[in-house]
Amino acid sequence: MWFDHSVFYQIYPLGYCGAERENDFGETKHRLFQIEEDIPRLKRLGVKAVLFNPLFESMTHGYDTVDFKKIDRRLGTNEEFKALVGKFHEAGIRVVLDGVFNHVGRKFAPFQNVLKERENTNDRFWFYVDFSADNSYRDGLSYQNWEGHDELVKLRLEDERLQRYLMDVVLFWIDEFQIDGLRLDVCYLLPPWFLELLRRTVQSKRKDFFLVGEVIHIQNFAKEICPAKLDSITNYECFKGLISSVNSDNLNEIEYSLNRLFGPYEWCLYPGKQLLSFVDNHDVLRAYTAVSDKRKLLPLYTLLFTMPGIPCLYYGSEYGAEGDKSDNDNSLRPPFARIDQSKAPALTRHIQTLIRIRTEENALACGGYRRIVAQNKTMAFARDADETIYACFNISDREETLCLGDGEGIDLLTGNRVSLSSVVLPPFSSAVIK
């Protein structure tokens, strides 16, 4: 499928466009043009798909949805977003949206009906409501929420009327905006039957529609990655291993995860399956901030783009954007206009080269995983398909030589011919050999 061969670029629209943190539900602002102006840059970078975090009408950060069929007025209008998707498609870039189906914001109209009408509205069946208790807002009722946050009201997906409503929303997004896929927020909380319902719904419109589930816990989700449910899930296990390995000078850690998930053994969890891979996103430290020794960033990104999975680059990280979880996570989601594009030119060039290699080489998109070298500061693995590509890494401060086998190859990062029997890696470097 198209997504197996794509590099994704993640955009958090409310942050990217510099929108207000809270929605006053007043005048519509027109900020989506900022993303449209960036399409030529993304095309030059080589990405083939954009992943948008929430951009429908919400109260604050986008995950507290108020209206599933209206673009957030802090960003623009439905017509403007429809035109934006068309511009991306003209550039050969697919568009994937964030589907938030586990919870909504308190101003979601059916929940407001419950607050006003209580037992006298059938909308109460869309939520887990207890009219004999109370909540932190003193509404005279309680309800299930997401992880203790009363501002996020959990949906009761078992209700058939709610199911019809949500599937109608998804069909509206496909018909109105011509989107190519969905990221399912907190997918680990969505029941398997809901994933099957969603798959049947989107396949009635698009056989190649992409469904990727957000799974933040290290758990076995392999049975959900199948034709009847999901195409992929987020690879948080390897995200944690990637950052921890380079910071602790222990590449054995990430190699263990790669082998456990994708190795050639019966007990491996996801052999032949594609997980969405990343080194940062809107919820975690920016990679440039998280990696203590910045010299290790280049081999880190080489790992991201050569390991099994679908690479996803968070906006601005190609320029060394920084951000921690202070200020209620807002520092992770800055306006793109404030990001210094000249800060880390070597990193920027390296990532652009990696995107080109990942897009061109079938073995990196579909090949298996085979361990060759696994040591604390050096590592090498092979991706085997119609051809074999070797990925090699050195995060030490001295030159290292690795033996991959016999013969010669070309280092796709440099264009230099190398001997597989003695691959010389300078300090803090990597090689991708074909």
C-alpha positions as CSV (number, residue, x, y, z in Angstrom):
1,M,0.0,0.0,0.0
2,W,1.0,3.6,-0.4
3,F,1.6,4.1,3.3
4,D,4.2,1.4,3.4
5,H,6.4,3.4,1.1
6,S,5.7,6.8,2.5
7,V,7.5,9.1,5.0
8,F,5.0,10.9,7.1
9,Y,5.2,14.5,8.4
10,Q,3.2,15.3,11.6
11,I,1.6,18.7,12.0
12,Y,-0.1,19.9,15.1
13,P,-2.3,22.6,13.4
14,L,-3.3,24.7,16.4
15,G,0.3,25.0,17.5
16,Y,1.8,25.2,14.0
17,C,-0.5,28.1,13.0
18,G,-0.1,30.0,16.3
19,A,-3.8,29.7,17.3
20,E,-5.1,30.9,20.7
21,R,-4.9,28.3,23.4
22,E,-8.6,28.6,24.2
23,N,-11.5,28.9,21.8
24,D,-13.8,31.9,22.6
25,F,-16.2,30.7,19.9
26,G,-16.2,34.1,18.4
27,E,-14.8,35.3,15.1
28,T,-13.4,32.8,12.6
29,K,-9.6,33.3,12.0
30,H,-8.0,32.3,8.7
31,R,-4.7,30.6,9.4
32,L,-4.6,27.5,7.3
33,F,-2.9,29.4,4.6
34,Q,0.3,29.1,6.7
35,I,0.2,25.3,6.1
36,E,-0.6,25.8,2.4
37,E,2.5,28.0,2.0
38,D,4.6,25.2,3.4
39,I,3.6,22.6,0.8
40,P,6.5,23.3,-1.6
41,R,9.0,22.9,1.2
42,L,7.4,19.6,2.3
43,K,7.5,18.4,-1.3
44,R,11.2,19.3,-1.6
45,L,11.8,17.5,1.7
46,G,10.4,14.4,0.2
47,V,7.5,13.5,2.5
48,K,4.6,11.6,1.0
49,A,2.0,12.1,3.7
50,V,1.0,14.6,6.4
51,L,-0.5,13.5,9.6
52,F,-2.7,16.3,11.2
53,N,-3.4,16.3,14.9
54,P,-7.0,17.5,15.7
55,L,-8.3,20.5,13.7
56,F,-12.0,20.2,14.3
57,E,-13.9,22.7,16.5
58,S,-12.7,22.2,20.1
59,M,-12.5,24.0,23.4
60,T,-8.7,24.1,23.9
61,H,-6.0,21.7,22.5
62,G,-8.1,19.9,19.9
63,Y,-8.8,16.6,21.8
64,D,-11.9,18.1,23.5
65,T,-14.0,18.1,20.4
66,V,-17.1,20.3,20.2
67,D,-18.2,19.7,16.6
68,F,-16.8,16.8,14.5
69,K,-18.0,18.4,11.2
70,K,-16.6,21.9,11.6
71,I,-13.0,23.0,11.2
72,D,-11.9,24.9,14.4
73,R,-12.6,28.6,13.9
74,R,-9.2,29.4,15.2
75,L,-7.8,27.8,12.0
76,G,-10.3,28.6,9.3
77,T,-13.3,27.1,7.5
78,N,-14.4,23.8,6.0
79,E,-14.0,25.3,2.5
80,E,-10.4,26.4,3.3
81,F,-9.4,23.0,4.6
82,K,-11.0,21.2,1.6
83,A,-8.9,23.4,-0.6
84,L,-5.8,22.7,1.5
85,V,-6.2,18.9,1.1
86,G,-6.6,19.5,-2.7
87,K,-3.3,21.4,-2.7
88,F,-1.5,18.5,-0.8
89,H,-2.9,16.0,-3.3
90,E,-1.7,18.1,-6.2
91,A,1.7,17.9,-4.7
92,G,1.5,14.1,-4.4
93,I,1.1,14.2,-0.6
94,R,-1.6,12.2,1.2
95,V,-3.5,13.6,4.1
96,V,-4.3,11.7,7.4
97,L,-6.4,13.2,10.2
98,D,-6.6,12.5,13.9
99,G,-9.8,10.7,14.8
100,V,-10.8,11.3,18.4
101,F,-13.5,8.8,19.2
102,N,-12.9,7.9,22.8
103,H,-14.0,11.2,24.3
104,V,-15.3,14.7,23.6
105,G,-15.3,18.1,25.2
106,R,-17.9,19.2,27.6
107,K,-19.4,21.7,25.1
108,F,-20.2,18.8,22.7
109,A,-23.9,19.4,22.0
110,P,-25.2,16.0,23.0
111,F,-23.4,16.3,26.4
112,Q,-24.8,19.8,26.9
113,N,-28.2,18.2,26.3
114,V,-27.5,15.8,29.1
115,L,-26.5,18.6,31.5
116,K,-29.7,20.5,30.7
117,E,-32.3,17.7,30.3
118,R,-30.6,15.0,32.5
119,E,-32.8,11.8,32.4
120,N,-35.2,13.4,29.9
121,T,-32.8,13.1,26.8
122,N,-31.8,9.9,25.0
123,D,-28.4,11.6,24.5
124,R,-27.6,10.3,28.0
125,F,-26.9,6.9,26.5
126,W,-23.9,8.3,24.6
127,F,-22.0,8.7,27.8
128,Y,-21.5,6.8,31.1
129,V,-23.6,9.0,33.3
130,D,-24.4,8.6,37.0
131,F,-27.2,11.0,38.1
132,S,-26.8,10.1,41.8
133,A,-23.2,11.5,42.0
134,D,-21.3,14.7,41.1
135,N,-18.1,15.8,39.4
136,S,-15.5,18.5,39.7
137,Y,-17.7,21.0,37.8
138,R,-20.6,20.5,40.3
139,D,-23.1,19.5,37.6
140,G,-25.1,17.3,39.9
141,L,-24.1,14.2,38.0
142,S,-20.9,12.3,37.3
143,Y,-19.5,10.6,34.2
144,Q,-16.6,8.6,33.0
145,N,-13.7,10.6,31.6
146,W,-10.3,10.1,30.1
147,E,-7.7,9.3,32.7
148,G,-9.2,11.5,35.4
149,H,-9.8,14.6,33.3
150,D,-13.4,15.8,33.7
151,E,-13.0,18.1,30.7
152,L,-12.8,15.0,28.5
153,V,-16.1,13.1,28.6
154,K,-15.8,9.4,27.6
155,L,-18.1,8.2,24.9
156,R,-20.2,5.1,25.4
157,L,-19.4,3.5,22.0
158,E,-21.9,0.6,22.7
159,D,-24.8,2.9,21.8
160,E,-25.9,2.1,18.3
161,R,-27.1,5.7,17.6
162,L,-23.7,7.0,18.6
163,Q,-22.0,4.4,16.3
164,R,-24.1,5.6,13.4
165,Y,-23.3,9.2,14.2
166,L,-19.5,8.6,14.3
167,M,-19.5,6.5,11.1
168,D,-21.4,9.3,9.4
169,V,-18.7,11.7,10.6
170,V,-16.0,9.6,9.1
171,L,-17.9,9.3,5.8
172,F,-18.3,13.1,5.8
173,W,-14.6,13.6,6.2
174,I,-13.9,11.3,3.3
175,D,-16.6,12.8,1.0
176,E,-16.1,16.4,1.9
177,F,-12.3,16.6,2.4
178,Q,-11.1,13.6,0.4
179,I,-8.8,12.4,3.3
180,D,-6.6,9.4,2.9
181,G,-6.5,8.0,6.5
182,L,-7.0,8.3,10.2
183,R,-4.9,8.2,13.3
184,L,-7.1,6.8,16.1
185,D,-6.4,8.6,19.3
186,V,-6.0,6.4,22.4
187,C,-6.7,3.4,20.3
188,Y,-5.8,1.1,23.2
189,L,-9.1,2.1,24.7
190,L,-11.2,1.5,21.6
191,P,-12.9,-2.0,21.6
192,P,-11.9,-4.4,18.8
193,W,-15.4,-4.5,17.4
194,F,-15.3,-0.7,16.9
195,L,-12.1,-1.0,14.9
196,E,-13.9,-3.6,12.7
197,L,-16.9,-1.3,12.2
198,L,-14.6,1.6,11.3
199,R,-12.7,-0.6,8.8
200,R,-15.9,-1.7,7.1
201,T,-17.1,1.9,6.9
202,V,-14.0,3.4,5.3
203,Q,-13.6,0.5,2.9
204,S,-17.0,1.3,1.5
205,K,-15.3,4.4,0.2
206,R,-11.6,3.6,-0.1
207,K,-9.9,0.3,-0.2
208,D,-6.5,1.9,0.5
209,F,-7.7,4.0,3.4
210,F,-5.0,4.1,6.1
211,L,-5.9,3.3,9.8
212,V,-3.2,3.7,12.4
213,G,-3.9,3.3,16.1
214,E,-2.2,5.3,18.9
215,V,-0.9,2.7,21.4
216,I,1.2,4.3,24.0
217,H,1.7,1.3,26.3
218,I,4.1,-1.5,25.5
219,Q,1.6,-4.3,24.9
220,N,0.9,-6.9,22.3
221,F,-1.4,-5.3,19.7
222,A,-0.5,-7.6,16.9
223,K,-3.9,-9.2,16.5
224,E,-5.4,-5.8,15.8
225,I,-3.1,-5.2,12.8
226,C,-4.9,-7.1,10.2
227,P,-7.1,-6.5,7.1
228,A,-10.3,-6.3,9.3
229,K,-9.0,-3.7,11.7
230,L,-5.8,-1.6,11.6
231,D,-2.9,-1.1,9.1
232,S,-0.5,0.0,11.8
233,I,0.0,1.2,15.4
234,T,2.4,3.8,16.9
235,N,5.7,2.2,17.9
236,Y,6.2,3.6,21.4
237,E,8.4,0.8,22.5
238,C,11.1,1.6,19.9
239,F,10.6,5.3,20.5
240,K,11.6,4.8,24.1
241,G,14.4,2.5,23.1
242,L,15.8,4.8,20.5
243,I,16.2,7.8,22.9
244,S,17.3,5.7,25.9
245,S,19.9,3.8,23.8
246,V,21.7,6.9,22.5
247,N,21.6,8.6,25.9
248,S,22.9,5.6,27.9
249,D,25.4,4.4,25.3
250,N,23.6,1.1,25.1
251,L,22.5,0.2,21.6
252,N,21.7,-3.3,22.8
253,E,18.5,-1.8,24.2
254,I,17.0,-0.7,20.9
255,E,18.4,-3.8,19.2
256,Y,16.6,-5.9,21.7
257,S,13.3,-4.2,20.9
258,L,13.8,-4.3,17.1
259,N,14.6,-8.1,17.4
260,R,11.7,-8.7,19.7
261,L,9.2,-6.9,17.5
262,F,10.5,-7.6,14.0
263,G,13.0,-10.5,14.1
264,P,12.8,-13.7,12.1
265,Y,11.6,-15.9,15.0
266,E,8.2,-17.3,15.8
267,W,8.0,-15.5,19.1
268,C,8.5,-12.1,17.6
269,L,5.5,-9.8,17.8
270,Y,5.2,-7.9,14.5
271,P,7.3,-9.6,11.8
272,G,6.2,-8.3,8.4
273,K,4.0,-5.6,9.9
274,Q,4.5,-1.9,9.7
275,L,4.4,0.2,12.9
276,L,4.5,4.0,12.8
277,S,8.0,5.0,14.0
278,F,9.1,8.3,15.5
279,V,11.7,9.9,17.7
280,D,9.4,12.7,18.9
281,N,5.8,13.9,18.6
282,H,3.3,16.4,20.1
283,D,3.2,14.4,23.4
284,V,6.9,13.8,24.2
285,L,10.2,15.7,24.4
286,R,11.6,17.0,21.1
287,A,14.4,14.7,20.1
288,Y,16.9,17.6,20.0
289,T,16.0,18.3,23.7
290,A,15.9,14.6,24.7
291,V,19.3,13.6,23.3
292,S,22.0,14.8,25.7
293,D,24.9,14.6,23.2
294,K,23.8,16.3,20.0
295,R,26.5,14.5,18.1
296,K,24.3,11.4,18.3
297,L,21.4,12.9,16.5
298,L,22.5,11.9,13.0
299,P,22.9,8.2,13.8
300,L,19.6,8.4,15.8
301,Y,17.7,9.6,12.7
302,T,19.5,7.0,10.5
303,L,18.1,4.4,12.9
304,L,14.6,5.8,12.6
305,F,14.6,5.8,8.8
306,T,16.2,2.3,8.3
307,M,14.5,0.3,11.0
308,P,11.3,-1.6,10.2
309,G,8.3,0.6,10.2
310,I,6.8,3.8,8.6
311,P,8.9,6.8,9.6
312,C,7.1,9.9,10.9
313,L,8.9,13.3,11.3
314,Y,7.4,15.8,13.7
315,Y,7.3,19.3,12.3
316,G,10.4,21.4,12.9
317,S,12.5,18.6,14.2
318,E,14.3,18.5,10.9
319,Y,15.7,21.9,12.0
320,G,16.6,20.9,15.5
321,A,13.5,22.4,17.1
322,E,13.6,22.0,20.9
323,G,10.7,21.6,23.4
324,D,9.9,20.0,26.7
325,K,6.7,19.3,28.5
326,S,6.6,22.6,30.4
327,D,3.8,25.1,29.9
328,N,1.2,22.4,29.7
329,D,3.0,20.8,26.7
330,N,2.7,24.0,24.6
331,S,6.4,24.2,24.2
332,L,6.2,21.0,22.2
333,R,3.9,22.6,19.8
334,P,5.3,26.0,18.8
335,P,4.2,28.2,15.8
336,F,6.3,27.0,12.8
337,A,7.1,30.6,12.0
338,R,9.2,30.8,15.2
339,I,11.3,27.8,14.5
340,D,14.9,28.6,13.4
341,Q,15.4,26.8,10.1
342,S,19.2,27.6,10.1
343,K,20.0,26.1,13.5
344,A,21.2,22.6,12.5
345,P,22.0,22.5,8.7
346,A,23.9,19.2,8.9
347,L,20.9,17.6,10.6
348,T,18.5,19.1,8.0
349,R,20.5,17.8,5.1
350,H,20.9,14.4,6.7
351,I,17.2,14.0,7.2
352,Q,16.4,15.0,3.7
353,T,18.9,12.4,2.4
354,L,17.4,9.8,4.7
355,I,13.9,10.6,3.4
356,R,15.1,10.1,-0.2
357,I,16.8,6.8,0.6
358,R,13.8,5.5,2.5
359,T,11.4,6.4,-0.3
360,E,13.6,4.8,-3.0
361,E,14.7,1.6,-1.4
362,N,12.1,-1.2,-1.3
363,A,14.1,-3.2,1.3
364,L,13.7,-0.4,3.8
365,A,10.0,-0.3,3.2
366,C,9.2,-4.0,3.1
367,G,12.3,-5.9,4.1
368,G,12.7,-8.2,7.1
369,Y,15.0,-7.5,10.0
370,R,18.3,-9.4,10.7
371,R,20.7,-8.6,13.5
372,I,24.4,-8.6,12.6
373,V,26.2,-6.6,15.3
374,A,24.9,-5.5,18.7
375,Q,27.3,-3.8,21.1
376,N,27.0,-0.9,23.5
377,K,28.2,1.8,21.1
378,T,28.1,0.0,17.7
379,M,25.3,-1.8,15.9
380,A,24.4,-3.2,12.5
381,F,21.4,-4.9,11.0
382,A,20.3,-6.0,7.6
383,R,17.0,-5.4,5.8
384,D,16.4,-8.2,3.4
385,A,14.0,-8.1,0.5
386,D,14.7,-8.3,-3.2
387,E,18.0,-6.7,-2.2
388,T,19.8,-6.4,1.1
389,I,20.5,-3.1,2.8
390,Y,22.8,-2.9,5.8
391,A,22.4,-0.2,8.4
392,C,25.5,0.5,10.6
393,F,25.9,2.8,13.6
394,N,28.6,4.2,15.8
395,I,27.7,6.4,18.7
396,S,31.2,6.4,20.3
397,D,33.8,9.2,20.2
398,R,36.3,7.0,18.3
399,E,36.5,5.3,14.9
400,E,35.1,1.8,14.7
401,T,35.3,-1.0,12.1
402,L,32.4,-3.5,11.6
403,C,32.4,-6.7,9.6
404,L,29.1,-7.3,7.8
405,G,30.2,-10.1,5.4
406,D,31.9,-10.5,2.1
407,G,31.8,-8.3,-1.0
408,E,31.4,-4.6,-1.6
409,G,28.6,-2.1,-1.5
410,I,27.7,1.6,-1.8
411,D,27.1,3.8,1.2
412,L,23.9,5.5,0.2
413,L,24.6,8.4,2.6
414,T,27.9,9.3,1.0
415,G,28.0,7.6,-2.3
416,N,31.3,6.0,-1.4
417,R,32.1,2.3,-2.2
418,V,32.9,0.3,0.9
419,S,34.1,-3.2,1.7
420,L,31.5,-5.2,3.7
421,S,34.3,-7.0,5.5
422,S,35.6,-3.8,7.0
423,V,33.1,-0.9,7.3
424,V,34.9,2.0,8.8
425,L,32.6,4.3,10.9
426,P,33.9,7.7,12.1
427,P,32.8,8.8,15.6
428,F,29.1,9.5,15.9
429,S,28.2,8.3,12.4
430,S,26.1,5.8,10.5
431,A,26.2,4.1,7.1
432,V,23.4,2.7,4.9
433,I,25.0,0.2,2.5
434,K,23.5,-1.4,-0.6
